[in-house]
Amino acid sequence: MTPKEVLAFAIENNCVMVDLRFTDWPGTWQHCSYPIEFINEDTFEDGQGFDGSSIRGWQAIHESDMLMIPDPDSAFIDPFFQHPTMVMICDIVDPITRENYSRDPRYIAKKAEAYLKSSGIGDTAFFGPEAEFFVFSDARFSTGADHGFYSIDSPEGSWNSGAEEPGGNLAYKPRSQEGYFPTPPTDSLQDLRTEMVLVMQQQLGIKIEAQHHEVATAGQCEIDMVFSPLVEMADQVIKYKYAVKNVARQNGLTATFMPKPIFEGNGSGMHCHQSVWKEGKPLFAGDGYGGFSQLGLHYTGGILKHSRALSAFTNPTTNSYKRLVPGFEAPVNLAMSTRNRSAACRIPMYSQSPKAKRIEVRYPDPSANPYLAFTAMLMAGLDGIESKIDPGEPLDKNIYALSAEEKAGIPSMPGSLEEALECLEEDHDFLLKGNVFTEDAIQTWIEYKREEECDPVRVRPHPHEFELYYDI
């Protein structure tokens, strides 16, 4: 839409406010609202100012002024505000130079799409993430000099099978690791997920292909979106998380995309299906392993080669590595397969259609900033194509039946966020191509993650340490 059409759209929907939003460095939506009469066509060129030094990982205090430039094509009516409000997603620019901000995640993703086209390899990168999440009835946590705890609860939690509940315990709690695909009453969240789907489809413009209960007890869910181009899908992931959290809250519940909130339970992943197309034709279909083309195999080779560095963006929290633990079903093994779900990359075999041929990268999780994670994976895949990187032999054996010697020959994902950041420091030249990521953006990401997340977790006593060591 043109700016004029967007403003008419707001008036037609009786909007009294316009809400401008952008995604911060770690990947959370930020916003500021303006009375409808305060926004005009000049806003789409002049933008609206804000304090960039108050945004995580962004500007220093002496260079804090920044501008939000709304994208008219992103306009929608917020489904949760009491008063009619039109929302637009913004790009961030410097008010003096008028240049796009190099740490704006959406701008980085846009540069990746432009780099793909300039490479001549393809013109569209499609992404289809499967973001899992938990729904709880209660979530409490606190840390201080004298304490540190968390407590979560869910009517579905297997630990509540013997609890006294108001009106009586009606049972049907999913047993540990048996939450995948049961019907109600065991699946108590069917109607909640449907409400989330309807909000996404009818009010946020997101196409949904499925929703279901996931493996873990205590309300683990998944809603799958139809694949879309990179930037469009990253926008949708942010809207998806917004809808999930707000629908849950409206129903007296709380939703989290934290990768591993439950001990000894399945974590939440965000398997990312991806493919490259050119002039409307898929490029990954062929007669190689798994029905892949040589180009598709090289893309996979690039993903596998750079996975340890990619994890700093695809699994960017200390909690991410409570999920990526060797010896379980976690996709920590850096190999490809058609059916082995412990492999980092899988070629789904559900359909033989060339249009369905894609690589599923299984290790990402939903704590990732989608703009940065999708961009990093695309750049790794393109490096694989440009450098003709061999993905290696497929891992089609049962990983648990392999000998210790065979397992030792399979490279693995990092075991911690600190290790992932070290891998990114050592291996990031592929991200600098086309100035998609800048050296400043990468170093800022590493410093932010170390100072704001790794160090605070590292220096705090863990509750379980008291159980282990208090009586020493």
N, C-alpha and C positions, 0 to 999 in steps of 0.2 A: 504494500500500500504506500501511497505518497503521504507526506505529512498532513496534507489537507484532508485526505481520505481517513487517516487515523483520527484526527480531531473530530471529524463528522461521525465516525464510529463511536467515539466516546459520548458525544451528544445524543446519538440515537439510543444508546444504552443508559441514558440518564446519569452518567457518571458525574460525581461531585469532586472526585479526586483523581489525580494521575500519580501513579507510583513508579518511580524509576529504580531499577535494580541492576546489580552487577555481582559477580562472583569474586570473593576475596581469594587470597593466595592459597589457603588450605582447601577451599572449595565450598564455602558456605555463602548463601545469598545475603546481600546487604541491600538496604532500601531507604528511600526518602520519599515522602508524599507531598504533593503540591495541589492547592485548589485548582480546579479545572480551568478557571479564568487566567491563571498564572502561566499556563502553557500555551504557546502559539507556534506558528511555523518556524519562527526564528530559533526556537529551542533546539530544533533538529540540526542546526549548524553551530549555534553558540554554546549549547549544552547548559548544564547546571553544575555549579561548583560544589565541592565538598573537601573535607580534610583528609588527605591521603595518609597522613602520619598516624591516624587513628585506625587504619586498616592493617590487619595482621600481615607482616612481611613486606609492607610497602614503603612509603616515603619516610625520609627523616623529617624532623620537626622544622628544619630550616628551609625545606622545599615541599611543604605539605599541600599546597593548592593543586587541585586536579579538577578535571571536568568529566561529567557523564554525558555522552552523546547517545540519545535514544535511537534504537533500531526500529523503524516503523513497521517492518515485517514481523516483529516479535510481539505485537500488541495482543492482549487478551484481557478479559474481565476477570478479576480475582474472584474465585468461588467462595472465599471464606470471610471476607470483610463484611461488616454490617452495612456499610454505606457503599453504593456502587462506585467501584474504583477500576480504572483502566491501568494495566501494568505494561511497561515496556522494558526489555532487557537493553542494557547500555554497553557501549564500548568506552574505554577510558583514554583520554588524551591529555597531554601537557598543555596548560593554558597559555604558555609563552611561545613554545615552538609549534604548537598545534599538531605535534606528532603523536601517533599512537603510543601508549605506554608499554614498554617492553616486558613488564611483569603482569600485564593484564592477561589472565588465562585464556580469555576468549580470543584476544588478538593473536596469541601464540597458536591457537588452533586454526585460525583463519590463515595464518602464514603457512601452516602445514598443508592445507588444501591448495594454496597457491603453488607451493613447492611441488606437489604431486603433478599438477598440470604442467608446470614448467619443465619437469623431468622428461615429459613425453611418454612416460610409462603408462599412465592412465589419467582420467579426469575426475573420478569420483572414488572416494574411499567410504564404504558402507560399514557401519558398526551396529551390532545388536547385542547390548549388554543384558545380562540376567542378574539384576541386583536383588539380593536376598536381604531380609530384615527380620527383626524380632518385634513382637507386640507384647508388652507387659502391662499388668494391672497396677504395678507399683515399682518404682525405681528410686532408691535412696543411696546417696554416697557422700562421703566427706573425708577430707584429709586435713591434718594440722600437726603442730609440733608434738601433740600428745595423743593423736589417734589417726586411724586410717581404716576405712571400711567401705564396703558396698553391700547392698541388699536388693535383690530383685525378686519379683513374684509374678505368677501367672496362674489363673485357674486351671490351665492345661498342664502345669508343671507336674512331672511324675512324682516329685517330692511331696505333692499335696494329696496323694492317693489315700493317706490316712488322716488328713486334716479334718477338723470340725469346721464346717462352713455354714453360713447363714442359710436356713431352709434345708440343710442336710447336704452331705457330700453326694453328688449324683454320679461320681466316678467318671469313666471314659477319659482318663488322662493318657495321652500318647506315651507309651513306654519309651525309654531312652533309645534314640536312633531308630524309632519306628513311626515317625511322624509323616513320612512321605506318602501322600495320596489317600489317606483314609477319608471316608465320608463322614458327615455329621452323624451322631453327636460327638465322635472323637475329634473331628475337625470343627471346632467351635467358632472359627473365624471366617467361614464362607461368606456370610452376609457383609461383614466388614470389608473384606477384600473386594467384593462386588461393588460396594459403595465407592471404594477407592478407584476402581476401574471406571465407573460411570463418571466420576468427577474428571478423571484424566481424559476420557474420550469426549465427553459432551462439553466440557468447559476449558480444558487446556489443550485440546487439539492433538492429543497423543493417541496413536493407533496401538491397541493392545491385542495380543494374540492368545494369551493364556494367563490364568492365575491359579495357584494351588498352594496347599500346605507343604512345607519342606520337612526335611528329615528330623530335625531336632524337636525335642519336647518343648513345651512352654512357648508356643506361638511363633514358630519360625515360618515365614511366608515368602512367596516369590510371585511377582507379576512381571510378565514378559512383554516387552515392547517390540513392535515391528521395526526391522532395521531401517536406518536412515543415514544420510551423509554425516560426516564427522561432526561439524559444528552444530548442525541441527540436532543430532542425537545428544551431544553434550548439553545443549539447552534443555532437551527433554529430560535428561537424567536429573538435572537440578529441579525441574518442575515436578518430576516423579517423586523425589524425596520430599518436596514441599507438600504434595498432596497426601502422601502416606502419613506424614507426621500430623498434619492438621485434621485429617479424617479420624485418625486414632484419637486425637485429643478431644474432638467433638463427641466421641463416644465414651469418654471417661477412661481412655487407655493411653499408653505412651509407646511410641515406636522408635527403634534405634537401628542405625546402620553400622554400629560398632561391630567389627568382624568377629570378636570372640567374647561375648558377654557371659557365657555359661561354661563353667568348668566341667570337663568330661562330656561335653555335648558338641555337636557339629557347629562349626563356625559359619558365618555368612560370607559367601563369595560373590563375585560379579564376573562370571564367565563372559568373555568378550568375543563374540563372533565377528569376524571382519573379512572383507574382500575388497579387491580393487577392480574397477570397471573402466572401460574406455568406449566412448561413443555408443553407450547403451548395451555393450556386450561384456559379460563376465570374463575375467582373465585367469581365474584359478582352475577352471575345468580342463581336464586333459586325460591322457592315458597313463600317467605315472602312478605312484603309490597313492592309494585312496581315491583314485580318479582325479588326481591333481595334475595341473600343467607344470612344466619346469619352472615357469615364473612363480607359480604358487608355492612350489617347494623351496625356491630361493627366498621368497618372502618369509616362509616359515624358518628357514635357516638363519635369517637375520634376527627374527624374534628370539630364537634359541640362543644365538651367540651373545645377544645383548641383554638377556633376561635378568641377569643378576644386577645390572645397572638399572634396567627398567623398573625393578621392584621398588626403587626409591620413590617412584611416582605411582605405580600400580598398587603398592602395598605400603602406604606412606605413614603408618602409625606404629607405635611400639606394640599395640594390641594386635596388629596384623600378623605378627610372628608367633602369637599364641595359636593361630589357625594353621600356619604353614609349618607343621611339625612332621618330620620324617617318621615313617612307620605306620601312619594312618592313611586315610583316603586322600589326604591333602596332595594337591598336584605340585609336588616339589621337585619331581624328576625332570631334568631338562632334556627331554626327548619328545618325539611326536608319536602318535598312535591313532588308530581309527576307533578303538573301543576302550583302551586302557585309561581309566579316569584318574589314575595317579600320575599320568604324563602331563607335562606342562602345556603341550599343544595337542589338540585332538582334531581329526577331520571327521565331522559328523557324517554318518552314512544313512540318515533317515530318508533322504531323497537322492535320486540319481540325476535330477535336473541340473544342467550346467549353471542355472541361475542360483541354485542352492549350494553350490560349492564354495565353502569358506573355511577358514581356520578358526578354531575355537581356542583362545588363549585362556587357560583355566585358573591361573593363579591370582589374577587381580581380585580386589575386594571393594565393597561399596564405600569405604572411607576415602577412596581416591577422589581427587579433583578430576572430573571426567575430561575436561578440556586438556589438561596436562597429560593424563594417562593415555587417552586415545592418540594424542599427538605423538607422544614418545613411542608408542607401539607402531604407529604408521611409519615413523622415521626409521625405526629398527628394521621393519619389513622392507622399506625401500632401499636401505643400505644392503640388505640381503640380495635384492634383485640386481642392484648396480654392481655389487661385488661378487655376484654368483656364488653365494655362500651355500654349501651343502648342509642340509639339516641333519645328516647322519642316519644311521640305521634306526628304523622304527622300534619302539618299545611295545611289542605286542604280547610279551610274556607276562605272567602273573608276577608282579614285582616282589610279592611276599614269598614266592617259591624260588627266587634267585639265590645263588650262593653269595657269601660275603664278598668273594672276589668279583663276581659279576656286578653286584651292587656298587662296589667301589669304583667301577669304571663308568658309572652314570653320574654326570655332574648334577649338582643340586642347587636349589634356591638359597639365598642367604638365610641365616638363622636369627637375625635381629635387624632392626631398623638401622642401627649403627653400622653393621656390616654392609647393608644395602647402600648406605650413603658413601661408604668407602669405595664400593664398586662403581658408583656413579662418578665419583671423583676421578677414578682411573679410566673410565670408559664412557666418554660423552661426546667425542668428536662427531659421531653420526648425528647427534642432535643439533649441532651447530650449522649443518648444511643449510644453505638458503637463508641463513640468519633466522631460522625458525625459533630455536632457543638461542638466547645470547649467553655469553659466559657469565654476565652479571646475574641473569635469571637463575642459572644453575647453581652458582655459588651462593646466591641468596637463599635458595631452597635448602641447600645443605646446611648453611649456618642457622637458618630458622629452625629446621627440624632438630638439629643438635641442641641448640640453646633452649628452645621452648618445649621440647618433648623428650628427647633422649636424656638430657641431664636431669630434669626434674624427676623423672621416673627412676633413674639410676641412683640418686642420692637418698631416696625415701625408703625407710624400712617397709617390708612387705608383711601383711598380716600372717602369712604362712611361716615367715621366719620366726615368729614368736612360738609357733607350735614346734618348730624344729630345734630352736636354740635357747629358749628362755631358761631352761633348767641346766644349761651347761655349767 
